[in-house]
Structures are given as structure tokens and as C-alpha cells.
Amino acid sequence: MCRRLDQDKNQILLSITTKDFSFIGEHNLSHIYQLFAKHRIKANLSQNAAISFSACIDNVPYKVEPLIADLNVTYKVLSNKDLELITIRNYQYEVIEKYTKNRDIILQQKSRHTVQMLVR
């Protein structure tokens, strides 16, 4: 049995790329996190790839909309709303199946002891 299960509803996934499709380097990540801090937004889940950065955040419109506006100055931003973040610590595959049955998994991260899934 899992030891801890958290479900965060009303999540939004922001997918951020550079406008010229160059790599997302350390200076980009630093700038993105500075904008998150400016708007008092924390990432509940983040994923970095060579040409993109994705972050799952609480969908609080009065914070998210200005953040997206600031990000759009330098980056291209896509968003997916009405998502739920499920975090299971000390997971078993049966528990994962229970909480994802008949749902679309938008993003998933697993470590040895924790799985996080962003689902619709």
C-alpha cells in the first residue's frame, strides 16, 4: 500500500520554449524562475528538456495571467488547464492504475519511491 497520496486539483501546465527554438540553457531557466518568484508562483512539478521547460502550477488566474504575459515577452508559452496532479509516495502499480483509470496522463515522472502524474 502507498504511504502517502496527494491530489492537487485545478492545476495548469505551462510549456515554455524559446521563440527561436534554441536550447533552454541555464540563463533561460534562471530567468523563468525569476519570473515565477516575481509572481509568487511555485512549481508543483517541473521538467526540463533541451528545447523546452514545463511546469505544473496552481491555476490562480490573478497570478498566472500576469506570469504568462511576462513569459510571452521572451518565450512561447502553451498551457493546458483543468488538470490534476497526483503524487504517490512508496507507490505500487495497482495504486497508479486505480488513480489513472480512464484518464489521460499528460505528464508523468517516476523515481524509486515517488510517482507524480498530471492527469485530465
C-alpha positions as CSV (number, residue, x, y, z in Angstrom):
1,M,0.0,0.0,0.0
2,C,1.2,3.5,-0.7
3,R,2.3,5.5,2.3
4,R,1.2,8.9,1.0
5,L,-1.2,10.1,-1.7
6,D,-1.7,13.8,-2.6
7,Q,-4.2,15.1,-5.1
8,D,-4.0,18.7,-6.2
9,K,-6.8,19.8,-8.4
10,N,-7.1,22.9,-10.6
11,Q,-3.6,22.7,-12.0
12,I,-2.3,24.3,-15.2
13,L,0.7,23.0,-17.2
14,L,2.8,25.7,-18.8
15,S,5.1,24.6,-21.6
16,I,7.8,27.2,-22.4
17,T,10.1,27.3,-25.4
18,T,12.4,30.0,-26.8
19,K,10.9,31.9,-29.7
20,D,13.8,30.9,-31.9
21,F,13.7,27.2,-30.9
22,S,17.2,27.5,-29.4
23,F,18.1,25.4,-26.4
24,I,16.8,26.2,-22.9
25,G,20.0,26.9,-21.1
26,E,20.9,27.9,-17.5
27,H,20.3,31.6,-18.3
28,N,16.8,30.8,-19.6
29,L,16.0,28.7,-16.5
30,S,17.2,31.4,-14.2
31,H,15.1,34.0,-16.0
32,I,12.0,31.8,-15.9
33,Y,12.4,31.0,-12.2
34,Q,12.9,34.8,-11.5
35,L,9.5,35.4,-13.2
36,F,7.9,32.7,-11.1
37,A,9.3,34.3,-8.0
38,K,8.2,37.8,-9.1
39,H,4.6,36.5,-9.3
40,R,4.9,34.3,-6.2
41,I,4.3,31.1,-8.0
42,K,5.9,27.8,-7.2
43,A,6.2,24.8,-9.5
44,N,4.5,21.7,-8.2
45,L,6.2,19.7,-10.8
46,S,8.8,20.7,-13.4
47,Q,10.5,19.1,-16.3
48,N,13.4,20.4,-18.4
49,A,14.3,19.2,-21.9
50,A,16.8,20.5,-24.4
51,I,14.4,22.9,-26.0
52,S,11.6,23.3,-23.5
53,F,10.7,23.8,-19.9
54,S,7.4,22.6,-18.4
55,A,5.9,23.5,-15.1
56,C,2.7,22.4,-13.3
57,I,1.4,25.2,-11.1
58,D,-1.8,26.0,-9.1
59,N,-4.2,27.7,-11.5
60,V,-4.7,31.0,-9.7
61,P,-5.7,33.4,-12.6
62,Y,-4.7,36.6,-10.9
63,K,-1.2,35.2,-10.6
64,V,-1.0,33.0,-13.7
65,E,-2.2,35.5,-16.3
66,P,0.4,38.2,-15.5
67,L,3.1,35.4,-15.4
68,I,2.2,34.2,-18.8
69,A,2.2,37.8,-20.1
70,D,5.7,38.3,-18.7
71,L,6.9,35.0,-20.1
72,N,5.4,35.8,-23.6
73,V,7.8,38.7,-23.9
74,T,10.8,36.3,-24.3
75,Y,9.3,32.9,-24.8
76,K,6.5,31.0,-26.5
77,V,4.1,29.6,-23.8
78,L,1.4,26.9,-24.3
79,S,-0.9,25.9,-21.5
80,N,-3.2,23.1,-20.5
81,K,-5.9,23.8,-17.9
82,D,-8.2,21.8,-15.7
83,L,-5.6,19.2,-14.7
84,E,-5.0,17.3,-11.5
85,L,-1.6,16.5,-10.0
86,I,-1.4,13.1,-8.3
87,T,1.6,12.4,-6.1
88,I,2.1,8.9,-4.7
89,R,5.0,8.1,-2.4
90,N,6.1,4.5,-2.0
91,Y,3.8,3.6,-4.9
92,Q,2.6,0.2,-6.2
93,Y,1.5,-0.2,-9.8
94,E,-2.0,-1.2,-8.7
95,V,-2.4,2.2,-6.9
96,I,-1.2,4.0,-10.0
97,E,-3.8,2.2,-12.2
98,K,-6.6,2.9,-9.7
99,Y,-6.0,6.7,-9.9
100,T,-5.3,6.9,-13.6
101,K,-8.0,4.5,-15.0
102,N,-10.0,6.2,-17.8
103,R,-7.9,9.4,-17.5
104,D,-5.4,10.9,-19.9
105,I,-1.9,11.1,-18.4
106,I,-0.4,14.4,-19.7
107,L,2.9,14.2,-17.9
108,Q,4.5,11.6,-15.6
109,Q,7.7,11.4,-13.5
110,K,8.8,8.4,-11.5
111,S,11.7,7.9,-9.1
112,R,12.4,4.9,-7.0
113,H,9.9,5.9,-4.3
114,T,7.6,8.6,-5.8
115,V,5.5,9.0,-8.9
116,Q,3.8,12.2,-10.0
117,M,1.2,12.2,-12.7
118,L,-0.6,15.2,-14.3
119,V,-3.9,13.9,-15.5
120,R,-7.0,15.2,-17.2
